[in-house]
Amino acid sequence: MKWLFYSGIFLLILFEAANVYFIMPIPGSQQMDSLPLAYFLFSWRWIFRGLFLVMIILGLKDAWKKSKFLALPVLLLAGYLVWNVNYKMAADHMFLQTTQVIMKDAKSNIIDETRLVVGIEYNGEARAYPIQFLGYHHKVFDTIGGVPIMVTYCTVCRSGRVFQPTVNGKTETFRLVGMDHFNAMFEDKTTRSWWRQENGEAVAGPLKGNTLPEWPCTQTSLKTWLQWHPSSLIMQPDTNFREEYEDESDFEVGRLEGRLTVYDTASWHDKSWIAGVTIGETSKAYDWNQLTRMKLIHDVIENQPILILVSDNNRNLTGLRRISHDQQFEMKGDTITDGTNSYKFNGQSLNEGVKDLDRITVYQEYWHSWRTFHPSKFRYE
């Protein structure tokens, strides 16, 4: 019966490795369409584990009798590997959630104002979340105007999104479960469905096909955000994660050299930066190199005239809706003008009686991410 013991050990190790392999950035795993298999294995994990454990128990006595000096190391090795896979390599154990979201006003803020933030405004309130912190936690739960929000960031996609964590009419909690096609996935506590960070879509589980409500957000330097919103609150560091934040300190400027977060300075390569816009059913990508050279790009998406802008320091990214197709802008310092009226970088009018320009959400992202999750693949040339 010793074959049951060793077979059970082998199958348990193989099963635990597969559970991690399909939802973590291990070479080859993220290029496969393996999400249904990954979710099946995860959903039935305790059944598989129970079966393999029964095999191990049934064969243990015979294996021990034949050679305890072999059986014992194999058993200890299996225990170590199972523990390591489930605790050391599990996404929500590698990237811990902050338990104290500390928000302070500009006067009490200790965050360097050159840092990039994901900013959100609602009902007269404004809040800013440094990418340095979001990059480690992947998600931060907060409220704005009395409404719960989940501010998310995936460093492997370089994508920041803000969602309202409402599922089936109630506020839900989520944990980081892993990733698919290099994009972070979250699992809701109630239905155990898996949700994609890129667009808030449930991609596996009972709620597959549902989406979380997304909120408009802006990526900009904290300095610029505070110029636009002087009364904004700013997320402060959780002192329990000083070392982890330090590891993320160079990510936002593209100085990390890791395979997953490196910045390719060429255009239209997997790890090249792009600015992405979605209007209606159409998504379009703008080469970051071209955008930083031109500073502003006039375009039309679904018959809507738009303007994509990046500031002189290449830190602030904004999208505006032009009043008409004929309206053309030029940038002068931190303002833009159409020859008649002038506006701040965020579209706020500087001329009395002239309406502000409407904002549109623009995302800075890696080209491989935008290309994968926005199948239209339109590129501005």
C-alpha positions as CSV (number, residue, x, y, z in Angstrom):
1,M,0.0,0.0,0.0
2,K,3.0,2.3,0.1
3,W,2.2,3.4,-3.5
4,L,-0.8,5.1,-2.1
5,F,1.3,7.1,0.3
6,Y,3.8,8.3,-2.4
7,S,1.1,8.8,-5.0
8,G,-0.9,10.9,-2.6
9,I,2.2,13.0,-1.8
10,F,3.0,13.5,-5.4
11,L,-0.5,14.4,-6.4
12,L,-0.9,16.8,-3.5
13,I,2.3,18.6,-4.4
14,L,1.3,18.7,-8.0
15,F,-2.2,20.0,-7.2
16,E,-0.9,22.8,-4.8
17,A,1.7,23.8,-7.4
18,A,-1.0,24.0,-10.1
19,N,-3.2,26.2,-7.8
20,V,-0.5,28.7,-7.7
21,Y,0.9,28.4,-11.2
22,F,-2.2,29.4,-13.1
23,I,-2.9,32.6,-11.1
24,M,0.6,33.9,-10.4
25,P,3.1,35.5,-12.8
26,I,5.2,32.3,-13.3
27,P,6.8,31.9,-16.8
28,G,4.2,30.7,-19.2
29,S,1.2,30.8,-16.9
30,Q,-0.1,34.2,-17.8
31,Q,-0.1,33.6,-21.6
32,M,-2.6,30.7,-21.3
33,D,-6.4,30.9,-21.2
34,S,-6.4,28.8,-18.1
35,L,-8.8,30.8,-15.9
36,P,-11.7,28.2,-16.0
37,L,-9.3,25.5,-15.0
38,A,-7.7,27.7,-12.3
39,Y,-11.1,28.5,-10.8
40,F,-12.3,24.9,-10.9
41,L,-9.2,23.7,-9.0
42,F,-9.5,26.5,-6.5
43,S,-13.3,25.9,-6.0
44,W,-12.8,22.2,-5.4
45,R,-9.5,22.5,-3.5
46,W,-10.7,20.9,-0.3
47,I,-12.2,17.9,-2.1
48,F,-8.9,17.3,-3.9
49,R,-6.9,17.8,-0.7
50,G,-9.1,15.5,1.2
51,L,-8.8,12.8,-1.4
52,F,-5.0,13.0,-1.5
53,L,-4.8,13.1,2.3
54,V,-6.8,9.9,2.5
55,M,-4.4,8.2,0.1
56,I,-1.5,9.4,2.2
57,I,-3.0,8.1,5.5
58,L,-3.9,4.7,4.0
59,G,-0.4,4.2,2.7
60,L,1.5,5.7,5.5
61,K,1.8,2.6,7.7
62,D,3.2,0.5,4.9
63,A,5.5,3.2,3.6
64,W,6.8,3.8,7.2
65,K,7.4,0.1,7.7
66,K,9.3,-0.3,4.4
67,S,11.5,2.7,5.0
68,K,10.8,5.4,7.6
69,F,14.0,7.1,6.7
70,L,12.5,7.8,3.2
71,A,8.9,8.3,4.3
72,L,9.6,10.9,7.0
73,P,11.6,13.3,4.8
74,V,9.1,13.0,2.0
75,L,6.2,13.7,4.4
76,L,8.1,16.7,5.9
77,L,9.0,18.0,2.4
78,A,5.4,17.8,1.3
79,G,4.2,19.6,4.4
80,Y,6.7,22.4,3.9
81,L,5.8,22.8,0.2
82,V,2.1,22.9,0.9
83,W,2.6,25.5,3.6
84,N,4.9,27.5,1.5
85,V,2.5,27.5,-1.5
86,N,-0.5,28.5,0.6
87,Y,1.1,31.1,2.8
88,K,4.3,32.3,1.4
89,M,3.3,32.4,-2.3
90,A,-0.4,33.3,-1.9
91,A,-1.1,36.7,-3.3
92,D,-3.0,38.0,-0.3
93,H,-0.1,36.9,1.9
94,M,2.5,38.5,-0.3
95,F,0.7,41.8,-0.5
96,L,-1.0,42.7,2.7
97,Q,-4.0,45.0,3.1
98,T,-3.6,48.1,5.1
99,T,-5.9,48.1,8.2
100,Q,-5.6,51.9,8.7
101,V,-6.3,54.3,5.8
102,I,-4.9,57.5,7.2
103,M,-6.1,60.6,5.3
104,K,-4.7,64.1,6.1
105,D,-5.1,67.5,4.6
106,A,-2.3,69.4,2.7
107,K,-1.2,71.2,5.9
108,S,-0.6,67.9,7.8
109,N,0.6,65.9,4.8
110,I,4.0,64.2,4.8
111,I,4.0,62.8,1.3
112,D,6.4,64.3,-1.2
113,E,4.4,66.5,-3.6
114,T,6.3,65.2,-6.6
115,R,4.8,61.7,-6.1
116,L,2.2,60.4,-8.5
117,V,-1.3,59.9,-7.1
118,V,-4.6,58.5,-8.2
119,G,-7.1,61.3,-7.5
120,I,-10.8,61.1,-7.2
121,E,-13.4,63.8,-6.6
122,Y,-17.1,63.5,-5.7
123,N,-19.8,65.8,-4.4
124,G,-17.3,68.5,-3.4
125,E,-14.8,66.2,-1.8
126,A,-11.4,65.2,-3.2
127,R,-9.0,62.4,-2.2
128,A,-5.5,61.4,-3.4
129,Y,-3.8,58.0,-3.1
130,P,-0.1,57.7,-3.8
131,I,0.8,55.1,-6.3
132,Q,3.7,54.1,-4.2
133,F,1.3,52.8,-1.6
134,L,-1.3,51.4,-4.0
135,G,1.3,49.5,-5.9
136,Y,2.0,47.4,-2.9
137,H,-1.5,46.9,-1.4
138,H,-3.2,46.6,-4.9
139,K,-6.4,47.9,-3.3
140,V,-7.4,50.4,-0.6
141,F,-10.9,50.6,0.8
142,D,-12.2,54.1,1.7
143,T,-15.2,56.4,1.4
144,I,-15.8,59.7,-0.3
145,G,-18.9,61.7,0.1
146,G,-20.3,58.9,2.3
147,V,-19.9,56.4,-0.6
148,P,-17.6,53.4,-0.3
149,I,-14.9,53.1,-2.9
150,M,-12.1,50.6,-3.7
151,V,-9.0,52.3,-5.1
152,T,-6.9,49.7,-7.0
153,Y,-3.6,49.5,-8.8
154,C,-1.8,46.8,-10.7
155,T,1.9,47.4,-11.1
156,V,2.2,44.6,-13.7
157,C,-0.3,46.5,-15.9
158,R,0.5,50.0,-14.6
159,S,-3.3,50.4,-14.3
160,G,-5.1,52.5,-11.7
161,R,-8.9,52.1,-11.3
162,V,-11.5,53.2,-8.7
163,F,-14.6,51.1,-8.2
164,Q,-17.6,51.1,-6.0
165,P,-17.4,47.8,-4.2
166,T,-21.1,47.0,-4.4
167,V,-22.2,43.5,-5.3
168,N,-25.9,42.5,-5.4
169,G,-26.8,45.8,-3.8
170,K,-24.5,45.6,-0.8
171,T,-21.0,46.8,0.0
172,E,-18.6,43.9,-0.4
173,T,-15.1,43.1,0.7
174,F,-12.4,41.7,-1.6
175,R,-9.1,40.0,-1.3
176,L,-6.3,39.7,-3.8
177,V,-6.4,36.2,-5.2
178,G,-3.8,36.4,-8.0
179,M,-3.7,37.5,-11.6
180,D,-4.8,36.5,-15.1
181,H,-3.0,37.7,-18.2
182,F,-0.8,39.8,-16.0
183,N,-3.7,41.7,-14.4
184,A,-4.6,41.5,-10.7
185,M,-7.8,39.6,-9.7
186,F,-9.9,40.1,-6.6
187,E,-12.2,37.6,-4.9
188,D,-15.4,38.9,-3.2
189,K,-16.1,37.4,0.2
190,T,-19.7,36.4,-0.4
191,T,-19.9,34.7,-3.7
192,R,-16.2,33.9,-4.2
193,S,-16.3,35.2,-7.7
194,W,-13.1,36.5,-9.3
195,W,-13.0,40.1,-10.5
196,R,-10.5,41.7,-12.9
197,Q,-8.8,44.9,-11.8
198,E,-8.5,46.3,-15.3
199,N,-12.2,46.8,-15.8
200,G,-14.0,45.5,-12.7
201,E,-15.5,42.6,-14.5
202,A,-16.3,39.3,-12.8
203,V,-14.4,36.7,-15.0
204,A,-15.1,33.5,-13.0
205,G,-17.6,32.3,-10.4
206,P,-21.3,32.8,-9.9
207,L,-21.3,36.4,-10.9
208,K,-19.3,36.0,-14.1
209,G,-20.2,38.8,-16.5
210,N,-21.2,41.3,-13.9
211,T,-19.1,44.5,-13.5
212,L,-18.4,46.8,-10.6
213,P,-19.4,50.5,-11.0
214,E,-16.2,52.4,-12.0
215,W,-15.5,56.0,-10.9
216,P,-13.6,58.5,-12.9
217,C,-10.1,59.1,-11.6
218,T,-7.0,61.1,-12.5
219,Q,-3.3,60.3,-12.4
220,T,-1.2,63.3,-11.6
221,S,1.5,64.6,-9.3
222,L,0.3,65.4,-5.8
223,K,1.5,69.0,-6.3
224,T,-0.8,69.5,-9.3
225,W,-3.7,67.7,-7.6
226,L,-3.5,70.0,-4.7
227,Q,-3.4,73.0,-7.0
228,W,-6.7,71.7,-8.5
229,H,-8.1,70.6,-5.1
230,P,-6.5,72.6,-2.2
231,S,-8.8,71.0,0.4
232,S,-8.1,67.4,-0.8
233,L,-7.2,64.7,1.7
234,I,-4.1,62.6,1.0
235,M,-3.5,59.0,2.0
236,Q,-0.5,58.8,4.4
237,P,1.8,55.8,4.9
238,D,0.9,52.9,7.1
239,T,4.0,52.6,9.3
240,N,3.6,48.8,9.3
241,F,4.8,48.8,5.6
242,R,7.8,51.1,5.4
243,E,10.0,48.5,3.7
244,E,7.4,47.5,1.2
245,Y,6.7,51.1,0.3
246,E,10.4,51.7,-0.2
247,D,10.5,48.8,-2.6
248,E,7.9,50.5,-4.7
249,S,9.4,54.0,-4.6
250,D,11.0,54.0,-8.0
251,F,8.1,52.2,-9.9
252,E,6.2,55.4,-10.8
253,V,9.1,56.9,-12.7
254,G,10.0,53.6,-14.5
255,R,13.2,52.8,-12.7
256,L,12.4,49.3,-11.5
257,E,14.2,46.6,-13.5
258,G,12.1,43.6,-12.7
259,R,10.7,41.6,-15.6
260,L,7.2,42.4,-14.7
261,T,7.5,46.2,-14.0
262,V,10.4,47.3,-16.2
263,Y,9.8,50.3,-18.5
264,D,10.6,49.8,-22.1
265,T,11.5,53.3,-23.5
266,A,10.8,52.2,-27.1
267,S,7.3,52.6,-28.6
268,W,4.6,49.9,-28.8
269,H,6.6,47.2,-27.1
270,D,4.9,45.1,-24.4
271,K,6.4,47.2,-21.5
272,S,6.1,50.5,-23.4
273,W,3.9,53.1,-21.7
274,I,0.7,54.3,-23.4
275,A,-2.2,56.6,-22.6
276,G,-5.5,54.9,-23.1
277,V,-9.0,56.3,-23.6
278,T,-12.4,54.5,-23.8
279,I,-15.4,56.4,-25.1
280,G,-18.6,54.3,-25.7
281,E,-17.5,51.1,-27.3
282,T,-14.3,52.4,-28.7
283,S,-10.8,52.2,-27.0
284,K,-7.7,53.9,-28.3
285,A,-4.1,54.0,-27.2
286,Y,-1.6,56.9,-27.6
287,D,2.1,56.3,-27.6
288,W,3.7,57.9,-24.5
289,N,6.8,58.9,-26.4
290,Q,4.8,60.8,-29.0
291,L,2.5,62.3,-26.4
292,T,5.4,63.6,-24.3
293,R,7.0,65.2,-27.4
294,M,3.8,66.8,-28.6
295,K,2.4,67.6,-25.1
296,L,-1.2,67.6,-26.5
297,I,-3.0,65.5,-29.1
298,H,-6.3,66.4,-30.8
299,D,-8.4,63.5,-31.8
300,V,-12.0,62.3,-32.3
301,I,-13.5,59.1,-30.8
302,E,-17.1,58.1,-31.7
303,N,-17.6,61.6,-33.2
304,Q,-16.5,63.2,-29.9
305,P,-13.7,65.7,-30.2
306,I,-11.2,65.2,-27.4
307,L,-7.8,66.5,-26.2
308,I,-5.1,64.4,-24.5
309,L,-2.5,66.4,-22.6
310,V,0.6,65.7,-20.7
311,S,2.4,68.4,-18.6
312,D,5.9,69.8,-19.2
313,N,7.3,67.5,-16.5
314,N,5.6,64.5,-18.0
315,R,3.9,63.7,-14.7
316,N,0.4,65.0,-15.2
317,L,-2.0,63.2,-17.6
318,T,-5.4,64.6,-18.5
319,G,-8.1,64.2,-21.1
320,L,-10.7,66.9,-22.0
321,R,-13.7,67.0,-24.3
322,R,-13.4,69.8,-26.8
323,I,-16.4,72.0,-27.5
324,S,-16.2,71.4,-31.3
325,H,-14.2,69.6,-33.9
326,D,-12.7,72.9,-35.0
327,Q,-11.5,73.9,-31.6
328,Q,-7.7,73.6,-31.6
329,F,-5.4,74.2,-28.6
330,E,-1.8,75.1,-27.9
331,M,-0.1,74.8,-24.5
332,K,1.5,77.8,-22.8
333,G,3.1,76.8,-19.5
334,D,0.5,75.1,-17.4
335,T,-2.5,76.5,-19.4
336,I,-4.0,75.8,-22.7
337,T,-5.6,78.2,-25.1
338,D,-7.7,78.0,-28.3
339,G,-6.8,81.5,-29.3
340,T,-9.9,83.0,-27.7
341,N,-10.3,81.4,-24.3
342,S,-7.7,80.0,-21.9
343,Y,-8.1,77.0,-19.5
344,K,-6.1,75.4,-16.8
345,F,-4.6,72.0,-17.4
346,N,-7.7,70.3,-15.9
347,G,-10.1,72.2,-18.2
348,Q,-11.1,74.9,-15.8
349,S,-11.9,78.1,-17.7
350,L,-9.8,81.2,-17.0
351,N,-12.3,83.5,-18.7
352,E,-15.3,84.8,-16.9
353,G,-18.6,83.4,-18.3
354,V,-16.9,80.6,-20.3
355,K,-17.8,77.1,-19.3
356,D,-15.2,74.6,-18.1
357,L,-14.2,71.8,-20.5
358,D,-15.5,68.4,-19.5
359,R,-13.0,65.9,-18.3
360,I,-12.5,62.4,-19.7
361,T,-10.6,59.7,-17.9
362,V,-7.2,58.8,-19.4
363,Y,-5.2,55.9,-18.1
364,Q,-1.4,55.5,-18.3
365,E,-0.7,51.8,-18.9
366,Y,1.6,49.2,-20.3
367,W,0.9,48.5,-23.9
368,H,0.5,44.7,-23.3
369,S,-2.2,45.4,-20.8
370,W,-4.2,47.8,-22.9
371,R,-3.9,45.6,-25.9
372,T,-5.1,42.5,-24.0
373,F,-8.1,44.0,-22.3
374,H,-9.3,46.4,-25.0
375,P,-9.6,44.2,-28.1
376,S,-10.4,47.0,-30.5
377,K,-6.6,47.9,-30.3
378,F,-7.0,51.2,-32.0
379,R,-3.7,53.1,-32.0
380,Y,-3.2,56.8,-32.6
381,E,-0.7,57.3,-35.4
